[in-house]
Amino acid sequence: MIRFLGNIEAKTDAKGRVFIPATFRKQLLEASEERLVLRKDVFQDCLVLYPESVWFATQNQLRQRLNKWNAKEQSIFRQFVSDAEILTPDGNGRILLPKRYLQMVGIKSDVRFIGMDNTIEIWAKEQADSSFMTLEEFSEALEKALNDENITA
């Protein structure tokens, strides 16, 4: 199973093309993932790259949880899949980030790729440079989450 880890800076060119970081590219090649699916994150102002197999597993999971015969739930599913776009890296390992996606999350040129388990987030560098949480917020939230799950080390 593919797992991405890392925090890597890059730059988009004038056309919106960006090189996928070499470590991530290598993992994608080893997993025989030739295509990626791009969508804006549901909760944050960043873009998410899904390896195609991960995208379809995520889409299937959502489909199973949402009733296609319920209008509201069908709209949720439609919104999720209609905001996605398939990308194929070129021979140099670049992808083209469509302008509308760049505008959605405020990316101008400098980006930060963040490995997030089985997906890759793409952030405007300025946003990713500021902490997502303070250290105190992080430790408190982690402690609460682990205590709520009754996880023991």
HELIX and SHEET records of a PDB file:
HELIX    1   1 ALA A   22  GLU A   30  1                                   9    
HELIX    2   2 GLU A   52  ARG A   65  1                                  14    
HELIX    3   3 ALA A   71  SER A   82  1                                  12    
HELIX    4   4 LYS A   99  VAL A  105  1                                   7    
HELIX    5   5 LYS A  125  ASP A  129  1                                   5    
HELIX    6   6 LEU A  135  ASP A  148  1                                  14    
SHEET    1   A 6 ASN A   7  LYS A  11  0                                        
SHEET    2   A 6 ASP A 110  MET A 116 -1                                        
SHEET    3   A 6 THR A 119  ALA A 124 -1                                        
SHEET    4   A 6 LEU A  47  PRO A  51 -1                                        
SHEET    5   A 6 LEU A  36  LYS A  40 -1                                        
SHEET    6   A 6 ALA A  84  LEU A  87 -1                                        
SHEET    1   B 2 ARG A  17  PHE A  19  0                                        
SHEET    2   B 2 ARG A  94  LEU A  96 -1                                        
END                                                                             
